[in-house]
């Protein structure tokens, strides 16, 4: 484990080699799982404020789900998460050329909004957990659907923390990431 400020980072981020291969997995992380994507409190307002902008990229079923239930759900651990459609795909997911993608992120890449997508999605397969003392655990979550990403990461020699550089900096800042890199240099 690496301690940086109020974060406890698993050294799995160094040891695991990982690079998403959506042509193999087809974006299954958007349609599999037992709960929606975890949301940080400030993301709830961003989902609501930007809805009309990314709504055109959503499926009809996704729109109906959001308009019936709202932008957030609460999981069994009492955490805020995105809604799922009938317990399956994320309400914000859509399919393009056989690959599941995020409607929010599509609007972001087209320059229509400044919010890329929930940080939990951007950081996946890393999950953040706020501990009782307020510290944040930064852990790798192994999931069978990411097998092709592990193979691809191994073939390319990409360590998980390097693959996730952009979202880690987005969530924790450049100085934090620099300390992470320096700490991993000793492993």
Order of alpha helices (4+ residues) and beta strands (2+ residues): beta-beta-alpha-alpha-alpha-alpha-alpha-beta-beta-beta-beta-alpha-alpha-beta-beta-alpha-alpha-alpha-alpha
